[in-house]
Amino acid sequence: MNRLPLLLRVQVLSALVEGNSIRGTCRMVGVDKKTVLRLLADVGDACDAYQDDNVRKVKSERLQLDEIWSFCHAKERNLPREMRGADGVVDMWTWTAIDADSKLIVTWHLGKRQRGDADLFVRDLASRVTSERVQITTDGLGSYSEPIQRYFKYRADHGSEVKDYGLLDDESPEKKYSPMIVKRVIRTPIWGVPDPDHISTAYVERQNLTMRMSMRRFTRLTNGFSKKAENLQRSLALYFMHYNFCRKHSTIKTTPAIKAGLTDRIWTLHDLANLPDLMRGGLAA
């Protein structure tokens, strides 16, 4: 199979992790769309497998969980009747769990916003966190409570933070796309004895913004949305690998993976470009 030289692979990955669309990346680097998608598939699958194997035995005192919306092909409300229920043509939700201290994304799950997805997500999270005690904060989604109790048992103290939003008093045309303002914040202990001072979803909500800025598929009001669910999955795997292992976090001054003790060095895009070979046993770690 024909393969891009390493330098071009690095350039393509650099464009993708900085929020460029597939076609925009093609124009910037001078490669074909199929070539970009083939590289995304190769590296994205390797990133997914590497993180599944290596982001484990995480020591965490505080976790924040949230879900962020996106869609494939079209928004569900806009689908013609004959396409409703088709595979991969749906609103999609990415569930994320961030460690409040290291800023590590411990795990993530792409699916629907339903109880079954909450169960899969929390079960996987519990298998990766080995702390004897951890405080977990979620939003007000009721699907979290039961799986947190089931899989963390008495290791977890669970609290929720719910924000009530309202419209701005000034509804002039230039404020049309301004976000709503927070009118009230309600913090509630759900399970165990969570520390009220640390019942917060601030870090995971800030992570949502980073995701929207770093992946064109998540940018609102554009035509850069995903057309296939498998490519959305691969884009997420690439993004989280780059975020955890390559990108210095401005607060902790290093990468989340180093802070969490998962690696002893800052990875580069060259490492990501070579990761498929590493996972296939073609390169030394």
BAFIKE-203156 format. One line per 10 residues: for each residue x, y, z of N, C-alpha, C. Coordinates in nm, 3 decimals, m for minus. Layout:
// BAFIKE-203156
X,Y,Z,X,Y,Z,X,Y,Z; ... .
This chain:
// BAFIKE-203156
0.084,m0.120,0.000,0.000,0.000,0.000,0.088,0.125,0.000; 0.056,0.221,m0.089,0.129,0.347,m0.091,0.109,0.421,0.041; 0.217,0.487,0.085,0.211,0.552,0.216,0.279,0.687,0.208; 0.222,0.785,0.276,0.282,0.917,0.279,0.416,0.913,0.351; 0.512,0.995,0.309,0.635,1.010,0.387,0.603,1.062,0.527; 0.694,1.036,0.621,0.670,1.073,0.760,0.640,1.221,0.776; 0.714,1.308,0.706,0.694,1.451,0.721,0.552,1.492,0.681; 0.501,1.436,0.572,0.365,1.469,0.529,0.262,1.414,0.627; 0.288,1.296,0.681,0.195,1.241,0.782,0.189,1.333,0.903; 0.303,1.384,0.945,0.307,1.476,1.059,0.231,1.604,1.026 .
0.246,1.655,0.905,0.177,1.777,0.866,0.025,1.757,0.865; m0.020,1.643,0.816,m0.164,1.613,0.816,m0.216,1.604,0.958; m0.147,1.531,1.044,m0.191,1.518,1.183,m0.190,1.652,1.254; m0.089,1.734,1.227,m0.082,1.867,1.288,m0.202,1.951,1.251; m0.243,1.945,1.125,m0.361,2.021,1.082,m0.487,1.970,1.149; m0.501,1.838,1.161,m0.622,1.781,1.218,m0.636,1.813,1.366; m0.527,1.804,1.443,m0.538,1.826,1.587,m0.551,1.974,1.622; m0.529,2.062,1.524,m0.547,2.205,1.548,m0.680,2.256,1.494; m0.774,2.165,1.470,m0.910,2.206,1.440,m0.944,2.227,1.295; m0.862,2.178,1.203,m0.892,2.193,1.061,m0.980,2.080,1.011 .
m1.060,2.109,0.912,m1.147,2.008,0.852,m1.065,1.916,0.762; m1.128,1.808,0.717,m1.061,1.715,0.627,m1.021,1.785,0.498; m1.116,1.854,0.435,m1.086,1.922,0.308,m0.988,2.037,0.328; m1.000,2.109,0.440,m0.904,2.214,0.468,m0.763,2.159,0.482; m0.751,2.043,0.547,m0.621,1.978,0.561,m0.566,1.938,0.424; m0.654,1.888,0.337,m0.611,1.852,0.202,m0.551,1.972,0.130; m0.618,2.087,0.141,m0.568,2.207,0.073,m0.437,2.256,0.134; m0.425,2.248,0.265,m0.305,2.297,0.333,m0.182,2.212,0.301; m0.200,2.082,0.300,m0.086,1.990,0.286,m0.064,1.948,0.141; m0.171,1.955,0.060,m0.159,1.916,m0.080,m0.172,1.767,m0.102 .
m0.263,1.704,m0.028,m0.286,1.560,m0.045,m0.435,1.537,m0.070; m0.467,1.417,m0.115,m0.604,1.382,m0.150,m0.687,1.351,m0.026; m0.817,1.373,m0.038,m0.909,1.347,0.075,m0.900,1.202,0.122; m0.896,1.108,0.028,m0.888,0.967,0.066,m0.760,0.937,0.143; m0.653,1.007,0.109,m0.526,0.988,0.178,m0.536,1.034,0.323; m0.601,1.150,0.343,m0.618,1.201,0.479,m0.705,1.107,0.561; m0.815,1.060,0.504,m0.904,0.970,0.576,m0.837,0.836,0.605; m0.753,0.790,0.513,m0.681,0.664,0.536,m0.582,0.679,0.651; m0.513,0.794,0.656,m0.420,0.819,0.767,m0.496,0.834,0.898; m0.610,0.903,0.895,m0.691,0.918,1.016,m0.734,0.781,1.068 .
m0.774,0.692,0.977,m0.815,0.558,1.018,m0.699,0.482,1.081; m0.583,0.490,1.018,m0.466,0.416,1.065,m0.419,0.467,1.202; m0.400,0.598,1.213,m0.350,0.656,1.338,m0.459,0.659,1.445; m0.583,0.690,1.404,m0.692,0.695,1.501,m0.715,0.561,1.569; m0.714,0.453,1.490,m0.732,0.320,1.549,m0.616,0.285,1.642; m0.494,0.325,1.604,m0.378,0.298,1.690,m0.386,0.377,1.820; m0.429,0.503,1.811,m0.446,0.585,1.932,m0.550,0.525,2.025; m0.659,0.477,1.966,m0.765,0.415,2.045,m0.712,0.293,2.120; m0.641,0.208,2.048,m0.589,0.085,2.109,m0.483,0.116,2.214; m0.395,0.212,2.186,m0.288,0.245,2.281,m0.345,0.298,2.412 .
m0.441,0.389,2.402,m0.499,0.445,2.524,m0.578,0.341,2.601; m0.646,0.253,2.530,m0.721,0.148,2.598,m0.628,0.059,2.679; m0.510,0.033,2.625,m0.413,m0.053,2.693,m0.337,0.018,2.805; m0.311,0.147,2.789,m0.213,0.214,2.875,m0.269,0.319,2.971; m0.386,0.371,2.945,m0.444,0.466,3.041,m0.520,0.386,3.146; m0.445,0.329,3.237,m0.499,0.241,3.341,m0.421,0.262,3.471; m0.475,0.206,3.579,m0.415,0.220,3.713,m0.394,0.368,3.747; m0.496,0.447,3.716,m0.490,0.591,3.740,m0.524,0.621,3.885; m0.441,0.698,3.950,m0.468,0.745,4.086,m0.535,0.881,4.078; m0.657,0.890,4.125,m0.730,1.016,4.115,m0.806,1.042,4.245 .
m0.804,1.166,4.288,m0.882,1.206,4.405,m1.015,1.269,4.365; m1.016,1.334,4.248,m1.138,1.401,4.203,m1.156,1.381,4.053; m1.272,1.335,4.015,m1.307,1.317,3.875,m1.429,1.402,3.841; m1.430,1.457,3.722,m1.545,1.531,3.672,m1.592,1.467,3.542; m1.723,1.442,3.531,m1.781,1.371,3.418,m1.881,1.460,3.346; m1.887,1.447,3.214,m1.984,1.525,3.138,m2.006,1.459,3.003; m2.103,1.512,2.928,m2.134,1.464,2.793,m2.140,1.586,2.700; m2.088,1.571,2.579,m2.090,1.679,2.481,m2.154,1.629,2.352; m2.239,1.711,2.294,m2.321,1.672,2.179,m2.250,1.698,2.047; m2.273,1.609,1.951,m2.235,1.630,1.812,m2.333,1.546,1.728 .
m2.309,1.538,1.599,m2.398,1.456,1.517,m2.325,1.405,1.394; m2.379,1.298,1.336,m2.326,1.241,1.213,m2.429,1.254,1.103; m2.387,1.299,0.988,m2.467,1.309,0.867,m2.570,1.420,0.875; m2.655,1.416,0.977,m2.757,1.520,0.995,m2.809,1.514,1.138; m2.861,1.626,1.184,m2.925,1.627,1.315,m3.052,1.542,1.310; m3.079,1.470,1.417,m3.193,1.379,1.418,m3.324,1.450,1.386; m3.339,1.572,1.435,m3.465,1.641,1.412,m3.485,1.681,1.266; m3.376,1.681,1.188,m3.385,1.719,1.047,m3.390,1.600,0.953; m3.381,1.479,1.006,m3.379,1.361,0.921,m3.515,1.335,0.858; m3.520,1.300,0.729,m3.646,1.254,0.672,m3.687,1.123,0.736 .
m3.815,1.097,0.736,m3.868,0.981,0.810,m3.802,0.851,0.767; m3.773,0.835,0.637,m3.720,0.708,0.589,m3.576,0.683,0.636; m3.507,0.787,0.684,m3.369,0.771,0.731,m3.358,0.756,0.882; m3.466,0.777,0.953,m3.460,0.769,1.098,m3.436,0.625,1.143; m3.341,0.609,1.233,m3.306,0.475,1.279,m3.194,0.411,1.201; m3.147,0.475,1.093,m3.037,0.419,1.015,m2.907,0.424,1.095; m2.821,0.326,1.075,m2.695,0.320,1.148,m2.607,0.440,1.115; m2.553,0.503,1.218,m2.457,0.611,1.199,m2.517,0.743,1.155; m2.649,0.754,1.153,m2.714,0.879,1.113,m2.794,0.927,1.233; m2.723,0.984,1.330,m2.787,1.014,1.458,m2.717,1.130,1.527 .
m2.784,1.185,1.628,m2.715,1.271,1.723,m2.622,1.183,1.807; m2.501,1.230,1.831,m2.401,1.153,1.904,m2.358,1.230,2.028; m2.326,1.157,2.133,m2.278,1.218,2.258,m2.144,1.156,2.295; m2.048,1.241,2.328,m1.918,1.195,2.376,m1.912,1.216,2.527; m1.902,1.106,2.599,m1.893,1.108,2.745,m1.745,1.115,2.782; m1.709,1.207,2.870,m1.569,1.224,2.908,m1.555,1.227,3.060; m1.439,1.180,3.106,m1.404,1.185,3.249,m1.266,1.246,3.261; m1.254,1.357,3.333,m1.126,1.426,3.349,m1.084,1.423,3.496; m0.956,1.397,3.518,m0.900,1.405,3.653,m0.872,1.551,3.685; m0.925,1.600,3.796,m0.918,1.743,3.827,m0.776,1.791,3.852 .
m0.687,1.705,3.895,m0.551,1.747,3.928,m0.454,1.736,3.810; m0.452,1.621,3.745,m0.359,1.603,3.632,m0.418,1.652,3.501; m0.548,1.676,3.496,m0.622,1.715,3.375,m0.624,1.602,3.271; m0.592,1.480,3.313,m0.595,1.365,3.224,m0.738,1.328,3.188; m0.761,1.301,3.060,m0.887,1.239,3.020,m0.870,1.089,3.045; m0.934,1.040,3.149,m0.914,0.902,3.192,m0.981,0.805,3.096; m1.099,0.840,3.050,m1.169,0.758,2.951,m1.275,0.841,2.884; m1.326,0.788,2.774,m1.432,0.855,2.700,m1.514,0.749,2.627; m1.634,0.787,2.591,m1.725,0.692,2.526,m1.812,0.768,2.426; m1.822,0.718,2.305,m1.906,0.777,2.201,m2.033,0.695,2.186 .
m2.147,0.757,2.201,m2.273,0.685,2.188,m2.392,0.777,2.198; m2.497,0.727,2.261,m2.617,0.806,2.285,m2.614,0.859,2.428; m2.714,0.937,2.463,m2.724,0.989,2.600,m2.832,0.909,2.673; m2.801,0.780,2.693,m2.898,0.688,2.749,m2.835,0.609,2.863; m2.920,0.537,2.937,m2.872,0.462,3.054,m2.767,0.358,3.017; m2.787,0.291,2.906,m2.691,0.190,2.865,m2.553,0.248,2.839; m2.549,0.367,2.780,m2.421,0.433,2.756,m2.357,0.478,2.887; m2.439,0.528,2.979,m2.386,0.567,3.110,m2.325,0.447,3.181; m2.389,0.332,3.170,m2.339,0.211,3.234,m2.205,0.169,3.175; m2.195,0.167,3.042,m2.070,0.130,2.977,m1.957,0.227,3.013 .
m1.989,0.354,3.013,m1.890,0.458,3.041,m1.837,0.448,3.183; m1.927,0.439,3.281,m1.885,0.436,3.421,m1.814,0.304,3.454; m1.860,0.195,3.397,m1.793,0.067,3.421,m1.648,0.071,3.372; m1.627,0.127,3.253,m1.491,0.139,3.201,m1.407,0.233,3.287; m1.467,0.344,3.330,m1.396,0.438,3.416,m1.352,0.372,3.546; m1.441,0.297,3.608,m1.409,0.230,3.735,m1.295,0.130,3.720; m1.285,0.067,3.602,m1.179,m0.031,3.580,m1.042,0.035,3.563; m1.039,0.164,3.534,m0.913,0.236,3.510,m0.863,0.310,3.633; m0.950,0.339,3.727,m0.914,0.418,3.845,m0.892,0.324,3.963; m0.774,0.329,4.022,m0.741,0.237,4.131,m0.736,0.303,4.267 .
m0.776,0.429,4.276,m0.774,0.500,4.404,m0.868,0.433,4.503; m0.827,0.433,4.630,m0.913,0.377,4.734,m1.036,0.464,4.756; m1.024,0.593,4.728,m1.137,0.684,4.745,m1.127,0.794,4.640; m1.237,0.825,4.574,m1.238,0.928,4.472,m1.371,1.003,4.478; m1.365,1.133,4.463,m1.487,1.214,4.455,m1.522,1.235,4.309; m1.646,1.206,4.274,m1.694,1.218,4.136,m1.803,1.324,4.130; m1.788,1.417,4.037,m1.892,1.517,4.014,m1.948,1.500,3.874; m2.080,1.498,3.864,m2.148,1.490,3.735,m2.245,1.606,3.723; m2.306,1.618,3.606,m2.418,1.711,3.593,m2.543,1.644,3.649; m2.658,1.697,3.618,m2.780,1.644,3.677,m2.839,1.524,3.607 .
m2.768,1.466,3.511,m2.820,1.350,3.440,m2.839,1.232,3.535; m2.961,1.183,3.546,m2.992,1.079,3.643,m2.930,0.944,3.613; m2.884,0.923,3.489,m2.829,0.793,3.450,m2.697,0.761,3.518; m2.632,0.859,3.578,m2.502,0.836,3.640,m2.511,0.762,3.774; m2.612,0.792,3.851,m2.614,0.751,3.991,m2.600,0.601,4.011; m2.683,0.524,3.943,m2.683,0.379,3.965,m2.550,0.314,3.925; m2.495,0.341,3.805,m2.367,0.276,3.772,m2.250,0.321,3.859; m2.250,0.446,3.906,m2.142,0.488,3.997,m2.147,0.407,4.125; m2.267,0.386,4.179,m2.280,0.306,4.300,m2.244,0.159,4.273; m2.282,0.109,4.156,m2.260,m0.032,4.126,m2.112,m0.062,4.103 .
m2.043,0.021,4.027,m1.906,m0.012,3.986,m1.798,0.045,4.078; m1.825,0.159,4.140,m1.728,0.215,4.235,m1.756,0.169,4.377; m1.880,0.132,4.402,m1.923,0.091,4.535,m1.885,0.199,4.638; m1.815,0.158,4.745,m1.784,0.254,4.850,m1.651,0.327,4.827; m1.597,0.314,4.706,m1.476,0.391,4.673,m1.510,0.534,4.634; m1.636,0.563,4.604,m1.671,0.692,4.545,m1.762,0.774,4.635; m1.737,0.905,4.633,m1.830,1.004,4.686,m1.881,1.083,4.566; m2.011,1.081,4.547,m2.070,1.136,4.424,m2.153,1.259,4.455; m2.127,1.368,4.384,m2.208,1.488,4.393,m2.243,1.537,4.254; m2.348,1.617,4.244,m2.388,1.673,4.114,m2.389,1.824,4.121 .
m2.356,1.886,4.008,m2.365,2.031,3.994,m2.456,2.061,3.876; m2.563,2.133,3.903,m2.661,2.168,3.800,m2.666,2.319,3.787; m2.653,2.367,3.665,m2.659,2.511,3.640,m2.791,2.546,3.572; m2.859,2.647,3.625,m2.978,2.701,3.561,m2.937,2.819,3.474; m2.971,2.811,3.346,m2.932,2.916,3.253,m3.052,3.002,3.217; m3.024,3.126,3.182,m3.128,3.218,3.139,m3.077,3.306,3.026; m3.168,3.376,2.961,m3.133,3.463,2.850,m3.077,3.595,2.901; m2.997,3.657,2.818,m2.948,3.790,2.849,m3.063,3.890,2.846; m3.053,3.992,2.928,m3.158,4.095,2.927,m3.161,4.169,2.794; m3.045,4.186,2.734,m3.035,4.254,2.605,m3.041,4.150,2.494 .
m3.153,4.141,2.421,m3.169,4.043,2.315,m3.155,4.108,2.178; m3.061,4.199,2.164,m3.037,4.267,2.037,m2.978,4.169,1.936; m2.988,4.198,1.805,m2.940,4.104,1.702,m2.795,4.062,1.719; m2.708,4.155,1.764,m2.567,4.119,1.778,m2.544,4.021,1.892; m2.642,4.000,1.978,m2.630,3.904,2.089,m2.697,3.771,2.056; m2.737,3.753,1.929,m2.814,3.634,1.891,m2.742,3.504,1.926; m2.611,3.499,1.904,m2.537,3.375,1.926,m2.457,3.377,2.056; m2.484,3.472,2.141,m2.417,3.476,2.270,m2.470,3.365,2.360; m2.384,3.304,2.442,m2.433,3.199,2.531,m2.524,3.255,2.639; m2.613,3.167,2.688,m2.699,3.208,2.798,m2.615,3.226,2.924 .
m2.666,3.303,3.016,m2.592,3.329,3.140,m2.641,3.233,3.249; m2.552,3.206,3.344,m2.587,3.119,3.457,m2.664,3.199,3.560; m2.787,3.156,3.587,m2.871,3.222,3.685,m2.852,3.165,3.826; m2.825,3.033,3.831,m2.817,2.967,3.961,m2.736,2.838,3.948; m2.660,2.803,4.051,m2.584,2.678,4.055,m2.631,2.598,4.176; m2.670,2.473,4.152,m2.720,2.386,4.258,m2.624,2.267,4.273; m2.564,2.252,4.390,m2.472,2.142,4.418,m2.537,2.047,4.519; m2.542,1.919,4.482,m2.616,1.821,4.562,m2.532,1.697,4.587; m2.517,1.653,4.713,m2.453,1.523,4.739,m2.547,1.410,4.697; m2.494,1.311,4.625,m2.576,1.200,4.575,m2.544,1.070,4.648 .
m2.416,1.042,4.668,m2.373,0.914,4.724,m2.246,0.937,4.803; m2.237,0.877,4.921,m2.120,0.897,5.004,m2.119,1.034,5.069; m1.998,1.085,5.091,m1.982,1.215,5.159,m1.891,1.305,5.074; m1.941,1.358,4.963,m1.857,1.444,4.880,m1.828,1.578,4.948; m1.709,1.630,4.927,m1.669,1.760,4.980,m1.742,1.868,4.901; m1.827,1.950,4.965,m1.902,2.052,4.891,m1.813,2.150,4.815; m1.692,2.175,4.866,m1.602,2.269,4.799,m1.550,2.215,4.666; m1.561,2.084,4.645,m1.510,2.024,4.522,m1.620,1.962,4.437; m1.744,1.993,4.465,m1.852,1.953,4.375,m1.855,2.055,4.261; m1.792,2.020,4.152,m1.775,2.115,4.041,m1.753,2.039,3.911 .
m1.806,2.095,3.803,m1.780,2.041,3.669,m1.703,2.143,3.584; m1.635,2.237,3.649,m1.569,2.346,3.577,m1.462,2.295,3.480; m1.381,2.198,3.524,m1.271,2.151,3.440,m1.323,2.073,3.319; m1.421,1.988,3.341,m1.471,1.909,3.228,m1.550,1.996,3.131; m1.615,2.101,3.180,m1.683,2.193,3.089,m1.582,2.274,3.009; m1.470,2.310,3.070,m1.364,2.377,2.995,m1.304,2.283,2.892; m1.298,2.155,2.926,m1.250,2.057,2.830,m1.344,2.049,2.709; m1.473,2.064,2.731,m1.568,2.066,2.619,m1.533,2.176,2.520; m1.496,2.293,2.572,m1.457,2.404,2.484,m1.331,2.368,2.406; m1.233,2.307,2.472,m1.111,2.267,2.402,m1.143,2.168,2.291 .
m1.234,2.076,2.315,m1.274,1.981,2.211,m1.335,2.054,2.092; m1.422,2.149,2.119,m1.488,2.220,2.008,m1.388,2.303,1.928; m1.284,2.354,1.995,m1.184,2.433,1.924,m1.083,2.346,1.850; m1.064,2.223,1.896,m0.958,2.138,1.841,m1.008,2.038,1.738; m1.138,2.021,1.724,m1.194,1.929,1.626,m1.302,2.000,1.546; m1.278,2.012,1.415,m1.376,2.080,1.331,m1.512,2.011,1.336; m1.515,1.881,1.361,m1.640,1.807,1.367,m1.731,1.855,1.480; m1.673,1.923,1.580,m1.751,1.970,1.694,m1.783,2.119,1.687; m1.734,2.188,1.584,m1.758,2.331,1.573,m1.903,2.357,1.535; m1.968,2.444,1.608,m2.109,2.473,1.582,m2.126,2.554,1.454 .
m2.244,2.536,1.391,m2.287,2.617,1.277,m2.188,2.613,1.160; m2.133,2.495,1.133,m2.048,2.477,1.016,m2.093,2.351,0.941; m2.032,2.326,0.825,m2.060,2.201,0.753,m1.944,2.103,0.769; m1.866,2.119,0.876,m1.754,2.029,0.902,m1.790,1.910,0.988; m1.919,1.887,1.012,m1.962,1.777,1.099,m1.927,1.642,1.037; m1.930,1.538,1.120,m1.894,1.403,1.075,m2.001,1.348,0.982; m1.954,1.274,0.882,m2.046,1.205,0.792,m2.055,1.056,0.827; m1.953,1.004,0.896,m1.951,0.863,0.936,m1.911,0.852,1.082; m1.981,0.767,1.156,m1.955,0.752,1.299,m1.814,0.698,1.326; m1.766,0.608,1.239,m1.633,0.551,1.264,m1.523,0.656,1.250 .
m1.542,0.754,1.163,m1.442,0.861,1.152,m1.451,0.958,1.269; m1.570,0.976,1.325,m1.582,1.056,1.447,m1.509,0.987,1.562; m1.526,0.856,1.573,m1.456,0.778,1.676,m1.305,0.793,1.662; m1.256,0.785,1.539,m1.111,0.796,1.516,m1.060,0.937,1.545; m1.138,1.036,1.510,m1.099,1.175,1.539,m1.089,1.198,1.689; m1.183,1.142,1.763,m1.179,1.154,1.908,m1.056,1.085,1.966; m1.026,0.967,1.916,m0.909,0.893,1.966,m0.781,0.972,1.940; m0.769,1.031,1.820,m0.652,1.113,1.788,m0.646,1.235,1.878; m0.760,1.301,1.894,m0.762,1.422,1.978,m0.720,1.390,2.121; m0.778,1.288,2.183,m0.748,1.257,2.323,m0.603,1.209,2.340 .
m0.551,1.138,2.242,m0.411,1.096,2.248,m0.320,1.218,2.244; m0.348,1.310,2.154,m0.268,1.433,2.144,m0.283,1.516,2.270; m0.405,1.529,2.321,m0.429,1.608,2.442,m0.357,1.548,2.562; m0.367,1.417,2.580,m0.310,1.353,2.699,m0.157,1.343,2.694; m0.102,1.313,2.577,0.039,1.276,2.569,0.129,1.380,2.501; 0.073,1.467,2.417,0.157,1.558,2.337,0.148,1.704,2.378; 0.034,1.746,2.421,0.007,1.889,2.438,0.029,1.933,2.582; 0.119,2.028,2.603,0.140,2.081,2.737,0.016,2.155,2.784; m0.029,2.124,2.904,m0.143,2.194,2.962,m0.093,2.320,3.030; m0.158,2.433,3.005,m0.108,2.561,3.056,m0.110,2.570,3.208 .
m0.197,2.494,3.273,m0.207,2.499,3.419,m0.098,2.417,3.487; m0.076,2.296,3.439,0.018,2.205,3.504,0.158,2.211,3.441; 0.173,2.284,3.330,0.303,2.308,3.265,0.368,2.183,3.208; 0.292,2.079,3.190,0.340,1.957,3.126,0.219,1.887,3.066; 0.236,1.766,3.017,0.121,1.695,2.961,0.046,1.622,3.073; m0.084,1.602,3.056,m0.159,1.526,3.156,m0.103,1.386,3.179; m0.054,1.321,3.074,m0.002,1.185,3.090,0.122,1.182,3.178; 0.210,1.281,3.165,0.327,1.289,3.254,0.282,1.316,3.397; 0.192,1.410,3.414,0.144,1.445,3.547,0.079,1.325,3.616; 0.011,1.242,3.538,m0.057,1.125,3.594,0.036,1.005,3.608 .
0.162,1.018,3.565,0.257,0.909,3.580,0.246,0.800,3.475; 0.185,0.831,3.360,0.167,0.730,3.255,0.283,0.726,3.157; 0.364,0.830,3.153,0.481,0.836,3.065,0.583,0.929,3.129; 0.706,0.923,3.080,0.810,1.009,3.136,0.859,1.113,3.037; 0.789,1.131,2.926,0.831,1.228,2.825,0.711,1.286,2.753; 0.734,1.400,2.689,0.631,1.461,2.605,0.637,1.397,2.467; 0.528,1.339,2.424,0.522,1.278,2.291,0.515,1.387,2.184; 0.555,1.350,2.062,0.549,1.441,1.948,0.453,1.385,1.843; 0.424,1.468,1.744,0.340,1.421,1.633,0.412,1.314,1.552; 0.545,1.315,1.554,0.619,1.206,1.490,0.588,1.073,1.561 .
0.578,1.078,1.694,0.541,0.957,1.769,0.402,0.908,1.728; 0.308,1.001,1.713,0.173,0.962,1.674,0.171,0.906,1.532; 0.249,0.968,1.443,0.254,0.919,1.305,0.311,0.778,1.298; 0.402,0.746,1.389,0.464,0.613,1.392,0.390,0.514,1.481; 0.288,0.560,1.552,0.219,0.474,1.648,0.159,0.349,1.584; 0.100,0.357,1.463,0.049,0.232,1.404,0.157,0.125,1.389; 0.279,0.166,1.350,0.389,0.069,1.339,0.427,0.014,1.476; 0.428,0.102,1.577,0.459,0.058,1.713,0.357,m0.046,1.761; 0.230,m0.020,1.735,0.125,m0.111,1.780,0.129,m0.244,1.705; 0.181,m0.240,1.583,0.194,m0.364,1.505,0.327,m0.435,1.533 .
0.409,m0.375,1.619,0.536,m0.438,1.655,0.650,m0.404,1.562; 0.632,m0.300,1.479,0.735,m0.267,1.382,0.839,m0.169,1.433; 0.813,m0.105,1.548,0.907,m0.010,1.604,0.926,m0.039,1.752; 1.042,m0.004,1.802,1.065,m0.016,1.946,0.991,0.094,2.019; 0.942,0.067,2.139,0.867,0.167,2.216,0.960,0.278,2.259 .
